[in-house]
């Protein structure tokens, strides 16, 4: 399959970049050449990812995230 993933995608249901249909398939993220499994959101054109920062939660119960810049590659694992 040569389907393209969107430029920006989020796993947070409250985000405007959330897409449940795409997330039903297993999506892989490679950041600076390393496979990442804790990605909350990514943007390929701007070159950043938001990663979950441990077990910390904000006041609404959402996981705390860290934004890192670098080379982002998104792909379907199947």
N, C-alpha and C positions, 0 to 999 in steps of 0.2 A: 504494500500500500504506500502511496506517495502523498497521503493527505498532509496538509500543512496545519500546524498548530498556530493559534493566534499569537500576535506579537506580545500580548500581555495577558496573563491568566492568574486568577487568585482562587484559593481554596476556601476563602471566607464567604459565606452565603450572603452577607450584607454588602459585599463589594460590588460595584458596577461591572467588574471584570470577571465575575464568577460565571462559569458555564458548566452546569451539571452534566450535560450530554458528553462533553469532552472528557470530564473527570471520571466518568464511568469506565472509560478505558484507562489502562495504566500508563501514566505519563512519566517519563524520566527526564531529569534535569542534570546536565553536566555543567558545572561552574568552574572555570579556569582549568578544564581538563579532568576534574574530579567529580565522580558521581555523588550527588547530594540527595538525601532522603527526607530532610526536614524543611523543605521549601514551602513557604506559605504563599508567596507570590513571586512572579518574575516578569521582567520586561527585556526582551531581546534587543530592541533598537536602542534603548538607553543603557543597556549593559549592567543591570543590577538584579539582585535577588533579595528577598526577605526571608531570613532563616529564623526558626524558633530558637529562642535563647533559654535553654534549659527548661525547668519546671515553673518559672516565674509567670505570674498572671497579672493582668491589669485589674483595675477596680470593677470591670464588667465581667471578669472571668475569662477573658480572651488571653491566649498566650502572648507573652512579650516577644517582640521580634527585633532582629538586627538587620540593617540594610547594608549589603556589601556590593561593591562595584567590581566588574571584571567581565570576562567573556562568558556568555550564556548560550547554551545549546539545549533546545527542547526537542523531545522525540517520543514517539509511541514505543512502548516496550514490546508489544506483540507484533 
